Amino acid sequence: MQRITIAKGDGIGPEIMDATLEIIKVAGAAIEIDEIEVGEKVYLSGNTSGIAKESWDIITKNKVFLKAPITTPQGGGYKSLNVTTRKFLGLYSNVRPCVSLHPFVETKHPKMDIVIIRENEEDLYAGIEHQQTDEVVQCLKIISRPGCEKIVRYAFEYAKQYGRKKVTCFTKDNIMKQSDGLFHKVFDEIGAEYPAIEKEHWIIDIGAAKMADTPEVFDVIVTLNLYGDVLSDIAAQIAGSVGLAGSANIGEECAMFEAIHGSAPRRAGQNMANPSGLLQGAVMMLNHIGQTAVASKVQNAWLKTLEDGIHTYDIYTEGNSKQKVGTKEFAQAIIANLGQKPSLLKAVSYENNEALILPKYVRKPKAKKELVGHDVFVHWSGTNPDELAAIVKNITSENTKLSMITNRGIKVWPEGFKETFCTDHWRCRFKANDGTIISKTEIIDLLNKFAEKGLDTIKTENLYYFDGISGFSLGQGQ
């Protein structure tokens, strides 16, 4: 018997949760339930996180959380509970299967069968943003080696466990050579440990275009947080409907399962909502807790129901569907089909699968770290980079001098182009003399000299070599 935490959420959430629980219980799920309240009511009570501390205690005790969609009120500084939950619980892997149910659910891609595995904690979703000048705001893209290693290894272990043949990595490392470059490098390193699985890498823009056009050429896709968020919604939609897709969020200690769609308040209380997305999340939950026979029974009954043409309004089409039903009636049709299998759609069998148990991250030996330069960002309202250079190049320390000025990443001094548009946000790069390691006191000295010149320094970055390899990017145009 597995004790789980559930939250019925907002909008259509209570209806689809009731339907989902009824189906899996009749199918034989050995679960005990602790229910918590999260979402709009909690937010509006004055709790900006949308969840009470006592609820966190229940989630962390049970380790398994099945959550219906919630509503986050607009404005007021309310934080996304989904993002908060993933980070607090260390749910580093987001798993979203996107499978065509052709011809019973309309799609232009009848052979599509993709699983998107998305890094869930880092990237731009770290949410670290600052306004730095009148004209420029910054959002930090945080990528770590542990984050890359955990998600890439999960993708290969998932492929191995479920008999998948290929893992594809999507990045934009032709532009972001340090951050996305690290993800690609780790993919190559870990992929070498799985010789039986085909490996490939695509640049995200052309890769996304290829997935939207010819999804059948992909199998398992592993990617960073933002790309995975966008790709998985596209994949779910072109497979047939976002409303049919479930999502698993897996960590080393806890796991959360959900539908990928929202709370749809306009459909609440009308017995119209399709519970399939949350049911798919529940099937992944059952597999995760080792109740694989029940997961197979539920999934096959769901497929048989779709094959029978018993559809909710969102996927009902004249000539293809046979009966339009409500939430409760759809659940009853699935229950009636328990123990049966589809005849045209591919039946599933999860019985031989086990929960993925991955090794914990082992920190690598510390690299030799050498400080070889410094970037000083300034708020300067001029437009001519040569004028700024005339001021800044007289600022030096014992071992450094100005080597470059950029604006929005593009080199504008020396040898810039007059056609380049410049904002009020400038980066002044100071590099050490060849072979010289600079000290933190020299950086402080530089910043004091900027202040003496009346220049507004808004941000600084140290430039390092790690084991002799550059840990910073060149300016665009260098």
Secondary structure as GFF3:
##gff-version 3
##sequence-region A 1 478
A	DSSP	beta_strand	2	7	.	.	.	ID=ss1
A	DSSP	alpha_helix	13	26	.	.	.	ID=ss2
A	DSSP	beta_strand	31	36	.	.	.	ID=ss3
A	DSSP	alpha_helix	40	44	.	.	.	ID=ss4
A	DSSP	alpha_helix	53	62	.	.	.	ID=ss5
A	DSSP	beta_strand	64	67	.	.	.	ID=ss6
A	DSSP	alpha_helix	81	88	.	.	.	ID=ss7
A	DSSP	beta_strand	93	99	.	.	.	ID=ss8
A	DSSP	beta_strand	113	119	.	.	.	ID=ss9
A	DSSP	three_ten_helix	124	126	.	.	.	ID=ss10
A	DSSP	beta_strand	129	131	.	.	.	ID=ss11
A	DSSP	beta_strand	137	139	.	.	.	ID=ss12
A	DSSP	alpha_helix	145	161	.	.	.	ID=ss13
A	DSSP	beta_strand	166	171	.	.	.	ID=ss14
A	DSSP	alpha_helix	179	191	.	.	.	ID=ss15
A	DSSP	beta_strand	198	203	.	.	.	ID=ss16
A	DSSP	alpha_helix	204	213	.	.	.	ID=ss17
A	DSSP	three_ten_helix	215	217	.	.	.	ID=ss18
A	DSSP	beta_strand	220	223	.	.	.	ID=ss19
A	DSSP	alpha_helix	225	239	.	.	.	ID=ss20
A	DSSP	three_ten_helix	242	244	.	.	.	ID=ss21
A	DSSP	beta_strand	246	250	.	.	.	ID=ss22
A	DSSP	beta_strand	255	259	.	.	.	ID=ss23
A	DSSP	three_ten_helix	265	267	.	.	.	ID=ss24
A	DSSP	alpha_helix	276	288	.	.	.	ID=ss25
A	DSSP	alpha_helix	292	307	.	.	.	ID=ss26
A	DSSP	beta_strand	310	311	.	.	.	ID=ss27
A	DSSP	beta_strand	323	324	.	.	.	ID=ss28
A	DSSP	alpha_helix	327	336	.	.	.	ID=ss29
A	DSSP	beta_strand	369	379	.	.	.	ID=ss30
A	DSSP	alpha_helix	385	392	.	.	.	ID=ss31
A	DSSP	beta_strand	400	407	.	.	.	ID=ss32
A	DSSP	beta_strand	410	413	.	.	.	ID=ss33
A	DSSP	beta_strand	425	432	.	.	.	ID=ss34
A	DSSP	alpha_helix	440	452	.	.	.	ID=ss35
A	DSSP	beta_strand	456	466	.	.	.	ID=ss36
A	DSSP	beta_strand	469	470	.	.	.	ID=ss37
###
